[in-house]
Amino acid sequence: MRKGFVLVFMVCLSMMFWTTGCSDKKPVAVDTTAVDSVLVVDTAVVDTMDQLISEQPMPKAADELFDDFIFNFAANRKLQLARIKFPLKIVDGDNVSYVKKNQWEMEHFFMEQGYYTLIFDNVRQMDLVKDTSINNVVVEKVNLTEEKVKKYMFKRIGGRWMLNSIRTNDMVHNTNASFLSFYQHFATDPKFQLESLNNPVQFTGPDPDDDFSTMTGEIAPETWPAFAPELPSGAIYNIMYGQKYAEGNQKIFVMRGIANGMEMQLTFKRIDGEWKLTSLSE
């Protein structure tokens, strides 16, 4: 379901970026610090893309899994307007306001940066992604630089996913506040990143000699620069499928590409009071 939609989206997206060259470098995460769901592109091309996508009806089955729904919601202007409970309640700290339908601006979420993130406390929580019984999901836009978290609150009503409200608060009030603060430092400071490695880091990745196999091993601090992934900083979109976060001593940070099949999983554990990267899986 998702693949068919993403194919349409990426074909349209390629119209915008057909001049971009290819390289054999690792996927580069976009720093969205100064960007709030806006790309500087030809508006005529964007309008054409939106029109093409809007002409693709969302399959009814897409409401079963939130993943299928959100990809359609993020790219289809007509569907997005139909699936928002207007007037939409906006809570920013202690301030409450409402947005009418004619005031709403299209929100593309993570589609423009090409990936989204997931944060889990344990492996069991990862099964929630495919749980069709879930009726409440939150998409967090975490601005790591400004230490703000904007939460898009989705609820399934009568079998249809709807955006019910948006809530913004300081990151310090987020259950993952201490980890997110650590992560921003880890993602932007190479020296601190090296100091925050467990010795060794367990590694699982594709076998360069066999496209259908994986290889495992250990990464010592001195060889880390050869394996270090480019991590998103500035802002990330994190999807919460109902998992209940605790302060805890473990966080599984997952990056998923939208159409390139890229997935990266970093496991951090708090050891002697300090967060350490213990495993990397690509």
C-alpha positions, 0 to 999 in steps of 0.5 A: 500500500505505502509503496504504491503511494510513495512511488507516485509521490517520488515520481512527482518529487523527481520533477522538482529535483531532476537536476540533482546528481547522484553519488555513492555517499551515505544518505545525508539528513537535512537540517530543518532548523530554519525550515518549517515544512517549506522548501524553496522550489518553483511554486508552479512545480509544487502546485503541479505535484500537489494536483497530481497527488490529489488525483490519486484516491487514498485506498480505504485500507490505508486507514488500517495502518497509520503508516499508510494513512500518514503518507497520503495525508502528508502529500494529498492536499484534498485529503488533508483538508478532509481529515482535519477536525476544524476548527483545529485546536492549537495549544501553545504552552498556556495559549489556546487558539483555533484554525479555520479550514480556510486558514490552514496551510498544507503540512508536508511533515517529513516528506520533504526531508525524506525520512522520519524517526522512531524512538522506542524504549525496548524491542517489544514497542517496535511491534506497535508500528504494525498494530491495526488496533491502535486508535491514537498516534502522535507525530512529534516535530522535535526542534532540537535547536530551539528545544521545542516539541510540536505534537500533531494529535491523530485519532481514529474516529469511525474507522477514519484517521483525523487530526484533532489538535496540535500541541506545542511545548518546551522540550524539557516537558517531554519524557525523552527530554534528557535523551533528546538533549544528549542526542542533539549533542551526539549528532553535532559534536564529533568529539562528544560522539566519540566519547559517547561510544561503548567499547566496542559498538556492535555492528550489523550491516549489509555484506558488500560481497552479497546483496542478500546477506548481512554482516556483523562485527564490532566497532572500536572507537579508533575505527568509528569515523569509517562507520559513523552515519550522518545523523539528523540534527536541527529538527526531526519528525518522530512518530509515536504509535502509542508507546509509553515512554519512561525515563529508562536506561535504553533508547532505540533510535530508528531512522527510516527513509521514505522511498529509498529503503534506508533504515538505520537503528542506533541503540543507546544505553545509560551506563554509569549515568551516561548515555552510550551508543552500544549498537548500530544496525544499517 
